[in-house]
Each structure stands twice: as C-alpha cells, then as structure tokens.
Amino acid sequence: MSVKEKIEDVYQHVQNGTALDAFEQYYADNVTMILEDGTEVEGKDANRDRENEFFDSVEEFHGAGVVNITANEEEEATAVESWMDVTFKEGGRMKIEQVATQDWENGKIVRERFYGTQQN
C-alpha cells in the first residue's frame, strides 16, 4: 500500500468517527506531532492522550472532509488539507481548517505537523 493510500485511509477513519483506530494502525511508537502553536508532543502514548482529550471535548460532530491530498512516494511524505465542523462541550461550534504534513518510515507516521485556523 502506498503512503498516499495509507493517508487516505487515515482520513477516511476521521470522517467515519474511527480516527483512533487509524492512530493505532498508522502512527509509530516514536511519533512526534507538532501542533499549530509549535508545541512538540513526543511519543505515541502522549499523542494518544492528546487525541483522546480532543475527542472527549467534542459534544457533536457535524462533518469533516478532505480538500486535497498529495504524496511523494519516494520521500515517504504526505500532506492533507482538511476541515472538520464540531461543537465542543465548552466553547461552542467551530469549523477547523487544517493542513497536516506527515513523514513516514516503515509504513508508519513518525512526524506530523499541523497548520490551521479555527472559525466560530
């Protein structure tokens, strides 16, 4: 399976509400995630906790979509432009638009960086 097919599967899981299943399947134990504010979160356990915290904060999921996916198979790199529309338990409804880049090794994401905006 190509890295493009893998990242398409990740985002299909996000749209289906099974993002954490994709996290377990496609993210390396030593993954580093870099958040929009530049904060680096090291390791799968810490990032799993962060992902769980995000999904636990969502009251209602109104939809999500992928605008564009690109991949460089030779360099094992992908980039995804996406959006999601959610209502948070505290904070109201928000549309999140995001670009994420992923570096892959041995079929797993080892580095992911997020760039995004949030609109109320």
Residue frames as a rotation matrix with the C-alpha (Angstrom) as fourth column:
MET 1
0.584 0.812 0.000 0.00
0.812 -0.584 0.000 0.00
0.000 0.000 -1.000 0.00
SER 2
-0.184 -0.640 0.746 1.39
0.592 -0.678 -0.435 3.42
0.785 0.361 0.504 -0.95
VAL 3
-0.807 -0.107 -0.581 1.73
0.555 -0.475 -0.683 6.24
-0.203 -0.873 0.443 1.59
LYS 4
-0.813 0.582 0.001 -0.98
-0.529 -0.739 0.417 8.11
0.243 0.338 0.909 -0.32
GLU 5
-0.097 0.796 -0.598 -3.37
-0.057 0.595 0.802 5.17
0.994 0.111 -0.012 0.11
LYS 6
-0.379 -0.102 -0.920 -2.46
0.840 0.379 -0.388 4.97
0.388 -0.920 -0.058 3.80
ILE 7
-0.956 0.019 -0.292 -3.10
0.136 -0.856 -0.499 8.66
-0.260 -0.517 0.816 4.48
GLU 8
-0.529 0.839 -0.127 -6.38
-0.557 -0.231 0.798 8.44
0.640 0.493 0.589 2.54
ASP 9
-0.063 0.477 -0.877 -7.33
0.441 0.801 0.404 5.60
0.895 -0.361 -0.260 4.87
VAL 10
-0.766 -0.256 -0.590 -6.38
0.643 -0.298 -0.705 7.68
0.005 -0.920 0.393 7.93
TYR 11
-0.911 0.394 -0.118 -8.70
-0.386 -0.918 -0.088 10.48
-0.143 -0.035 0.989 6.85
GLN 12
-0.297 0.828 -0.476 -11.47
-0.261 0.409 0.874 8.05
0.919 0.384 0.094 5.93
HIS 13
-0.312 0.110 -0.944 -11.29
0.814 0.543 -0.206 6.88
0.490 -0.832 -0.259 9.55
VAL 14
-0.950 -0.030 -0.311 -11.54
0.197 -0.828 -0.525 10.51
-0.242 -0.560 0.793 10.72
GLN 15
-0.666 0.732 -0.143 -14.68
-0.660 -0.488 0.571 11.01
0.349 0.475 0.808 8.62
ASN 16
-0.058 0.643 -0.764 -16.16
-0.028 0.764 0.645 7.74
0.998 0.059 -0.026 9.90
GLY 17
0.576 0.278 0.769 -15.52
-0.699 -0.322 0.639 8.58
0.425 -0.905 0.009 13.56
THR 18
0.956 -0.288 -0.061 -12.81
0.286 0.863 0.415 5.92
-0.067 -0.415 0.908 13.98
ALA 19
0.662 -0.724 0.195 -9.76
-0.463 -0.600 -0.652 8.18
0.589 0.341 -0.732 13.98
LEU 20
0.275 -0.587 0.761 -8.21
-0.907 0.103 0.408 6.43
-0.317 -0.803 -0.505 16.98
ASP 21
0.740 -0.023 0.672 -8.23
0.158 0.978 -0.140 3.12
-0.654 0.209 0.727 15.11
ALA 22
0.836 -0.456 0.305 -6.18
0.262 -0.157 -0.952 4.76
0.482 0.876 -0.012 12.36
PHE 23
0.517 -0.655 0.550 -3.90
-0.809 -0.584 0.064 6.26
0.279 -0.478 -0.832 15.00
GLU 24
0.443 -0.322 0.837 -3.14
-0.481 0.702 0.525 2.81
-0.756 -0.636 0.156 16.38
GLN 25
0.762 -0.057 0.644 -2.56
0.457 0.752 -0.474 1.36
-0.458 0.656 0.600 12.92
TYR 26
0.684 -0.369 0.629 -0.55
0.579 -0.248 -0.776 4.07
0.443 0.896 0.044 11.20
TYR 27
0.698 -0.434 0.570 1.41
-0.532 -0.847 0.006 6.00
0.480 -0.307 -0.822 13.84
ALA 28
0.023 -0.816 -0.578 4.86
0.187 0.571 -0.799 4.91
0.982 -0.090 0.166 15.05
ASP 29
0.516 0.107 -0.850 5.64
0.827 0.196 0.527 4.48
0.223 -0.975 0.012 18.74
ASN 30
-0.314 -0.750 -0.583 8.20
0.812 -0.530 0.244 7.31
-0.492 -0.397 0.775 18.47
VAL 31
0.101 0.423 0.901 5.92
0.862 -0.490 0.133 9.71
0.497 0.763 -0.414 16.55
THR 32
-0.714 -0.222 -0.664 6.40
0.500 -0.826 -0.262 13.44
-0.490 -0.519 0.700 17.06
MET 33
0.191 0.797 0.574 3.40
0.945 -0.307 0.111 15.68
0.265 0.521 -0.812 16.46
ILE 34
-0.865 -0.450 -0.224 3.91
0.482 -0.868 -0.116 19.41
-0.142 -0.208 0.968 16.09
LEU 35
0.066 0.979 -0.194 0.79
0.896 -0.143 -0.420 21.41
-0.439 -0.146 -0.887 16.91
GLU 36
0.547 0.271 0.792 -0.32
0.707 -0.657 -0.263 24.65
0.449 0.704 -0.551 15.27
ASP 37
0.973 -0.145 0.181 1.35
-0.217 -0.846 0.487 26.70
0.082 -0.513 -0.855 18.02
GLY 38
0.239 -0.952 -0.194 4.68
-0.643 -0.005 -0.766 24.91
0.728 0.307 -0.613 17.55
THR 39
0.180 -0.117 0.977 4.35
-0.902 0.376 0.211 22.66
-0.391 -0.919 -0.038 20.61
GLU 40
-0.296 -0.344 -0.891 6.03
-0.658 0.750 -0.071 19.29
0.693 0.565 -0.448 20.02
VAL 41
0.463 0.461 0.757 4.36
-0.835 0.514 0.198 16.22
-0.298 -0.724 0.622 21.53
GLU 42
-0.405 -0.790 -0.461 6.73
-0.864 0.496 -0.089 13.25
0.298 0.362 -0.883 21.64
GLY 43
-0.969 -0.143 0.201 5.72
-0.201 0.930 -0.307 9.59
-0.143 -0.338 -0.930 21.57
LYS 44
-0.602 0.763 -0.237 2.62
0.072 0.347 0.935 7.61
0.795 0.546 -0.264 20.75
ASP 45
-0.304 0.499 -0.812 1.35
0.935 0.320 -0.154 7.43
0.183 -0.806 -0.564 24.34
ALA 46
-0.625 0.019 -0.781 1.44
0.349 -0.888 -0.301 11.21
-0.699 -0.460 0.548 24.85
ASN 47
-0.895 0.289 -0.339 -0.17
-0.444 -0.517 0.732 11.81
0.036 0.806 0.591 21.46
ARG 48
-0.531 0.742 -0.410 -2.86
0.482 0.662 0.574 9.20
0.697 0.108 -0.709 22.13
ASP 49
-0.362 0.359 -0.860 -3.70
0.862 -0.222 -0.456 11.04
-0.355 -0.906 -0.229 25.36
ARG 50
-0.775 0.014 -0.632 -3.87
-0.131 -0.982 0.139 14.33
-0.618 0.191 0.762 23.42
GLU 51
-0.830 0.493 -0.262 -6.11
-0.224 0.136 0.965 12.79
0.511 0.860 -0.002 20.74
ASN 52
-0.392 0.696 -0.601 -8.42
0.812 0.569 0.130 11.28
0.433 -0.437 -0.788 23.37
GLU 53
-0.525 0.146 -0.839 -8.63
0.542 -0.702 -0.461 14.64
-0.656 -0.697 0.289 25.14
PHE 54
-0.901 0.189 -0.390 -9.64
-0.403 -0.699 0.591 16.33
-0.161 0.689 0.706 21.87
PHE 55
-0.627 0.692 -0.357 -12.34
-0.002 0.457 0.889 13.79
0.779 0.558 -0.285 21.01
ASP 56
-0.397 0.465 -0.791 -13.63
0.911 0.305 -0.278 13.79
0.112 -0.831 -0.545 24.61
SER 57
-0.715 0.069 -0.696 -14.09
0.215 -0.925 -0.313 17.58
-0.666 -0.373 0.646 24.34
VAL 58
-0.902 0.392 -0.180 -16.39
-0.302 -0.278 0.912 17.24
0.307 0.877 0.369 21.32
GLU 59
-0.473 0.834 0.284 -20.10
-0.385 0.095 -0.918 17.37
-0.793 -0.543 0.276 22.04
GLU 60
0.605 0.706 0.368 -21.29
0.122 0.375 -0.919 16.95
-0.787 0.601 0.141 18.45
PHE 61
-0.614 -0.778 0.137 -19.53
0.154 0.052 0.987 16.13
-0.774 0.627 0.088 15.19
HIS 62
0.331 0.816 -0.474 -21.19
-0.280 -0.395 -0.875 17.87
-0.901 0.422 0.098 12.22
GLY 63
0.979 -0.002 0.205 -18.90
0.189 0.390 -0.901 16.68
-0.078 0.921 0.382 9.46
ALA 64
0.143 -0.973 -0.178 -15.41
-0.212 -0.206 0.955 16.55
-0.967 -0.099 -0.236 8.03
GLY 65
0.963 0.160 0.214 -13.85
0.164 0.278 -0.946 16.49
-0.211 0.947 0.242 4.63
VAL 66
-0.068 -0.994 0.092 -10.63
0.570 0.037 0.821 16.35
-0.819 0.108 0.564 2.70
VAL 67
0.666 0.205 -0.718 -9.91
-0.342 -0.771 -0.538 19.18
-0.663 0.604 -0.443 0.28
ASN 68
0.636 -0.544 -0.548 -6.67
-0.591 0.114 -0.799 17.77
0.497 0.831 -0.249 -1.11
ILE 69
0.711 -0.532 0.460 -4.14
-0.071 0.596 0.800 15.01
-0.700 -0.601 0.386 -0.50
THR 70
0.679 -0.581 -0.449 -0.72
-0.584 -0.057 -0.810 14.82
0.445 0.812 -0.378 -2.04
ALA 71
0.818 -0.434 0.377 2.13
0.003 0.659 0.752 12.36
-0.575 -0.615 0.540 -1.64
ASN 72
0.276 -0.832 -0.482 5.78
-0.913 -0.071 -0.401 11.98
0.299 0.551 -0.779 -2.51
GLU 73
0.974 0.202 -0.104 6.17
-0.173 0.956 0.237 8.21
0.148 -0.213 0.966 -2.52
GLU 74
0.359 -0.919 -0.166 9.94
0.316 0.286 -0.905 8.34
0.878 0.272 0.393 -3.00
GLU 75
-0.560 -0.565 0.606 10.44
-0.294 -0.548 -0.783 10.55
0.774 -0.617 0.141 0.08
GLU 76
-0.358 0.552 -0.753 7.60
0.774 0.627 0.091 8.89
0.523 -0.550 -0.651 2.03
ALA 77
-0.913 0.095 -0.398 5.90
0.157 -0.816 -0.556 12.21
-0.378 -0.570 0.730 2.68
THR 78
-0.270 0.891 0.366 2.24
0.882 0.076 0.466 13.21
0.387 0.448 -0.806 2.53
ALA 79
-0.982 0.103 -0.157 0.22
-0.025 -0.899 -0.437 16.40
-0.186 -0.425 0.886 3.01
VAL 80
-0.381 0.923 0.052 -3.50
0.883 0.346 0.318 16.77
0.275 0.167 -0.947 3.61
GLU 81
-0.914 0.303 0.270 -5.76
-0.342 -0.934 -0.109 19.83
0.219 -0.192 0.957 3.55
SER 82
-0.493 0.752 -0.437 -8.91
0.663 0.650 0.372 19.09
0.564 -0.106 -0.819 5.51
TRP 83
-0.565 0.403 0.720 -11.71
-0.603 -0.798 -0.026 20.55
0.564 -0.449 0.693 7.60
MET 84
-0.564 0.536 -0.628 -13.99
0.691 0.723 -0.003 19.48
0.453 -0.435 -0.778 10.39
ASP 85
-0.324 0.610 0.724 -17.09
-0.458 -0.770 0.444 21.06
0.828 -0.188 0.529 11.88
VAL 86
-0.381 0.105 -0.919 -17.62
0.672 0.714 -0.197 20.31
0.636 -0.692 -0.342 15.57
THR 87
0.466 0.442 0.766 -19.41
-0.377 -0.685 0.624 21.62
0.801 -0.579 -0.152 18.61
PHE 88
-0.594 -0.739 -0.318 -17.28
0.080 0.339 -0.937 21.49
0.800 -0.582 -0.142 21.74
LYS 89
0.076 0.588 -0.805 -18.71
0.899 0.309 0.310 20.78
0.431 -0.747 -0.505 25.17
GLU 90
0.422 -0.034 -0.906 -17.21
0.507 -0.819 0.267 24.08
-0.751 -0.572 -0.328 26.24
GLY 91
-0.541 -0.716 -0.440 -16.67
0.085 -0.568 0.819 26.64
-0.836 0.406 0.368 23.52
GLY 92
0.305 0.810 -0.501 -19.46
-0.448 -0.342 -0.826 26.20
-0.840 0.476 0.259 21.01
ARG 93
0.770 0.110 0.628 -19.44
0.447 0.609 -0.655 25.25
-0.455 0.785 0.420 17.37
MET 94
0.204 -0.798 -0.568 -16.28
-0.520 -0.580 0.628 25.66
-0.830 0.167 -0.532 15.34
LYS 95
0.997 -0.070 0.045 -15.06
0.074 0.488 -0.870 24.92
0.038 0.870 0.492 11.83
ILE 96
0.329 -0.943 0.051 -11.43
-0.224 -0.025 0.974 23.83
-0.918 -0.332 -0.220 11.88
GLU 97
0.974 -0.152 -0.170 -9.46
-0.149 0.140 -0.979 24.11
0.173 0.978 0.113 8.64
GLN 98
0.498 -0.790 0.357 -6.11
-0.384 0.168 0.908 22.41
-0.778 -0.589 -0.219 8.68
VAL 99
0.606 -0.483 -0.632 -3.13
-0.510 0.373 -0.775 21.34
0.610 0.792 -0.020 6.64
ALA 100
0.650 -0.441 0.619 -1.11
-0.425 0.465 0.777 18.45
-0.631 -0.768 0.114 8.05
THR 101
0.317 -0.636 -0.703 2.16
-0.785 0.241 -0.571 17.09
0.533 0.733 -0.423 6.73
GLN 102
0.834 -0.006 0.551 3.36
-0.353 0.763 0.542 13.58
-0.424 -0.646 0.635 7.52
ASP 103
-0.121 -0.887 -0.446 6.76
-0.948 0.236 -0.212 11.90
0.293 0.397 -0.869 7.29
TRP 104
0.865 0.495 0.084 6.60
-0.502 0.852 0.149 8.09
0.002 -0.171 0.985 7.06
GLU 105
-0.383 -0.913 -0.138 9.09
-0.905 0.401 -0.140 5.34
0.183 0.071 -0.981 7.88
ASN 106
-0.993 -0.074 -0.090 8.41
-0.065 0.993 -0.101 1.62
0.096 -0.094 -0.991 7.51
GLY 107
-0.468 0.883 -0.040 4.71
0.471 0.288 0.834 2.25
0.748 0.371 -0.550 6.86
LYS 108
0.239 0.510 -0.826 4.17
0.971 -0.152 0.187 4.42
-0.030 -0.846 -0.532 9.95
ILE 109
0.613 -0.003 0.790 3.94
0.139 -0.984 -0.112 8.16
0.778 0.179 -0.603 10.53
VAL 110
0.013 -0.709 -0.705 6.98
0.969 0.182 -0.165 9.30
0.245 -0.681 0.690 12.51
ARG 111
-0.804 -0.215 -0.554 6.39
0.368 -0.912 -0.180 13.05
-0.467 -0.348 0.813 12.27
GLU 112
-0.026 0.827 0.561 3.23
0.941 -0.169 0.292 15.05
0.336 0.536 -0.775 11.73
ARG 113
-0.866 -0.248 -0.435 2.94
0.379 -0.892 -0.246 18.83
-0.327 -0.377 0.866 11.69
PHE 114
0.074 0.982 0.171 -0.32
0.991 -0.053 -0.125 20.78
-0.114 0.179 -0.977 11.75
TYR 115
-0.985 -0.159 -0.064 -1.09
0.146 -0.975 0.169 24.21
-0.089 0.157 0.984 10.33
GLY 116
-0.390 0.914 0.114 -4.59
0.849 0.309 0.428 25.55
0.356 0.264 -0.896 10.74
THR 117
-0.838 0.299 0.457 -7.29
-0.370 -0.926 -0.072 28.06
0.401 -0.229 0.887 11.52
GLN 118
-0.631 0.706 -0.322 -10.40
0.771 0.521 -0.366 27.90
-0.091 -0.479 -0.873 13.63
GLN 119
-0.808 0.449 0.381 -13.61
-0.225 -0.833 0.506 29.82
0.544 0.323 0.774 12.92
ASN 120
-0.796 0.605 -0.019 -16.53
0.188 0.217 -0.958 30.23
-0.576 -0.766 -0.286 15.29
